[in-house]
Each structure stands twice: as structure tokens, then as C-alpha cells.
Amino acid sequence: MLDRLKVRAITLDLDDTLWPIWPTIARAETALQDWLRDQAPKAATLLADPAVRHELRDQALRLHPAIHHRLSDVRRELIRLALARCAEDTALAEPAFQVFFSVRQDVQLFDDARPALEALAARYPLVALSNGNADIDRIGLGPFFRASISAERLGVGKPDPHIFEVAAQAAGVQAHEVLHIGDDAALDVLGALACGMQTVWVNREDHLWTHEAQPHETVTSLAEVPLLLA
């Protein structure tokens, strides 16, 4: 059970916790395709195939293993490899990436997200904690958060204990004083538990919990979280 009296700060996952990520990525892929169709039509055709995108992503990681957690660099390199394979101008990789990245920040929040952030930020320091490359300032959520910690900037991602420890430091508290909220059972819940944090599993789609270690609380909506801490 959650001990609300121990909670002095909250860390929050972003993708699929505050907004659904795959509709966002699909819109960004479409925008990228539309832009490339005019600027580099052969690469546009190549990247229209999901299997080719996966192949190029794997190739990018083989060529540059250090970028594994830097999703923006992975995307840039994927585009550059497609352009090179099609003998089109590789200098287009950066503007093409910016088209993708701009739409990637145009997320559609879950209805419960902003009210929950308002309620929680009024009582606790909040820290965004993500393996993705969302920019909370561009999204318009920056005022709710004291800091944003990402695998892209840190070089390690959840469930590595280090990223949780850095998030606790950013909040100005010890790890055991943090409540971590996220949707991913392994990356969010098990990762935070291993670091000594309390956890809330956001289970919007009624998935079964299959791990021995248990979250302190499970919710189907972020609207439940402020009530747990009341």
C-alpha cells in the first residue's frame, strides 16, 4: 500500500502516461513522408516501408552504438542512411528530422493528464522521467515540472537505477521519498521499485500484472492519483 506521508516528490513518465505515443509517432511519420516526397522522393518511397525503417534503425545502431538511448540521433541517422542509399542529398537529413520532431511534440494529452498535473504540481515538485525525446517545454507542460530527465540526455534509460537516482536528485529528495508514476510495468514500476521508490502503475487498458514485485497502487486514470495522496 502507498504510504502518502513518505512522498515528498513525484516523477512522471511521459509517453503513454500523459498522452498516447503511437498516434503521435504516426502523425510525425506522415509529416516526414509528405516532406520527403517533395525533397527526396526516392527516400520517401524507401521509408514508407516499415520493415525498411526497422532495418535502417538497426543499421544506425550498429554503426553508432553510443546513440542507443538518443532517439533523436537514431532518427537523424536513419533518415541519412535512407538518403544515402537512394543517392539523394544527405544534407536533407537534419531538416527532415526537424519536420518529424516538430510533429512528435504535437501530442494529444489524455483528458485526465492536465488536471492531474495541476493538482500534483500544487503540492509536490514534479520531475519528468522518460526514455523518449519529448520536450515538455515545446509541448507546453514545462511550468508543471521542476526538471526533465531523459535517457536521451543522460545516456542511460529506465529501468537503470541511475536515471531514477538523477531524477530524485533533481527533485531535491532521496529516492525513497519519491513516488514514480508510469505505464510500463518493467521500465517504470520495477525500475523505480529497485531504486527504493514508491510506485503507481497507470494501467489504462486493464493489462494483467505478471511480476512478483507489486506496485504500491494501480490506477486506470491519472485522476485517481491526487485522491490517493489526499
VENCORSUL-V450832 format. One record per run of one state. SS is the DSSP state (@ for helix, = for strand, . for the rest). FROM is the first residue (numbers start at 1). TO is the last residue. If there is no record, write none. Layout:
ss: <SS | SS>
from: <FROM | FROM>
to: <TO | TO>
//
This chain:
ss: <. | @ | . | = | . | = | . | = | . | @ | . | @ | . | @ | . | @ | . | @ | . | @ | . | = | . | @ | . | = | . | @ | . | @ | . | = | @ | . | @ | . | @ | = | . | @ | . | = | . | = | . | @ | .>
from: <1 | 4 | 7 | 9 | 13 | 15 | 16 | 19 | 20 | 21 | 40 | 41 | 48 | 50 | 64 | 65 | 68 | 71 | 86 | 92 | 105 | 109 | 110 | 113 | 122 | 125 | 131 | 136 | 140 | 142 | 145 | 147 | 151 | 155 | 161 | 172 | 175 | 178 | 183 | 185 | 195 | 198 | 203 | 217 | 220 | 223 | 229>
to: <3 | 6 | 8 | 12 | 14 | 15 | 18 | 19 | 20 | 39 | 40 | 47 | 49 | 63 | 64 | 67 | 70 | 85 | 91 | 104 | 108 | 109 | 112 | 121 | 124 | 130 | 135 | 139 | 141 | 144 | 146 | 150 | 154 | 160 | 171 | 174 | 177 | 182 | 184 | 194 | 197 | 202 | 216 | 219 | 222 | 228 | 230>
//
